């Protein structure tokens, strides 16, 4: 068994089921501003939240109050929320609904949307690249999401970003510093035709990237049609094997891939790609669901490599800078140094994308430079099981 697993292997095992808004700012300008303000935004709220009931709304309010409110961020704006579905198989896992183990939970998305509209958001768009040719709203309905309730909150849209979707062309995003794996990326226009980008994810380990939090969540914004096993086909739904490893995909030309010698191992390629994506498409708000989650990997497809189990940290982790937010989250999971070098858990086999992001100027992963509000890291600490590779 390889010391890592990928969703591509899981998909091949057959477990998954078969625009007029004008961009209101320039991404290069945004990147420069984001880098300059990274340290100033190093505030992370850690809020106790034990269930997916009404207390979630209060947890969001507390988090945003600690961060100084979000009205200034979202009022009269289009807000895009990147979900973390990791597939389209919504069968209960570990005797829990998938939203309680490894996918975005409906309740966290609904409470977030409600809070955004209460704070003046003009439009909320949910996005995710799925392994289904159906529209995102139809896929979410299959997952028992109350899509009608979401629509009733205000102007809500859904976009499956696995390909062009409703757009006529892909958006071309340059990586400001030239990148580590990619110098540019082509993505669905939903990721650029927006004012605010939110990453809504789970508190999980990852067998290839160490941890999968708000930054790793954006790995899924790369279209299956351009970066997947069947790249070059607008009907493609397969996973992103060519990004993980070039072997077997030598004829696939990935848009924006850097020239020259690049690493071949997934444990280097994936972390570097994460940083390039988050540099090209900055995250304005990170929301990490640690109410309940799972340890041992990022999904059921990791069962062959590690023992998977339900975890109940009972917290919602929210921050304005994704590097700092993910650093605090990883520490809550039991990892003392978010900037740990390769060879140190959770980055046992892989390069540390948090450290790479810190070096790239995307934010601070140094806990000494991050203001933690609400519960302290010590109070919230919920060590994940130490397992091989994570």
Buried (B, 14 or more C-beta within 10 A) or exposed (E): EBBBBBBBBBBBEEBBBEEEBEEEEEBEEBBEEBBEEBBEBBBBBBBBBEEBEEBBBEBBBBBBBBBEEBEEBBEEBBBBBBBBBBBBBBEEBBEBBBBBBBBBBBBBBBBBBBBBBBBBBBBBBBBBBBBBBBBBBBBBBEBEBEBEEBEEBBEBBBBBBBBBBEBEEBBBBBBBBEBBBBBBBBBBBBBBBBBBBBBBBBBBBBBBBBBBBBBBBBBBBBBBBBBBBBBEBBEBBBBBBBBBBBEEBEEBEBBBBBEEEBBEBBBBBBBBBBBBBBBBBBBBBBBBBBBBBBBBBBBBBBBEBBEBEBBEBBBBBBBBBBBBBBBBBBBBBBBEBBBBEBEBBBBBBBBBBBBBBBBBBBBBBBBEBBBBBBBEBEEBBBEBBEBBBB
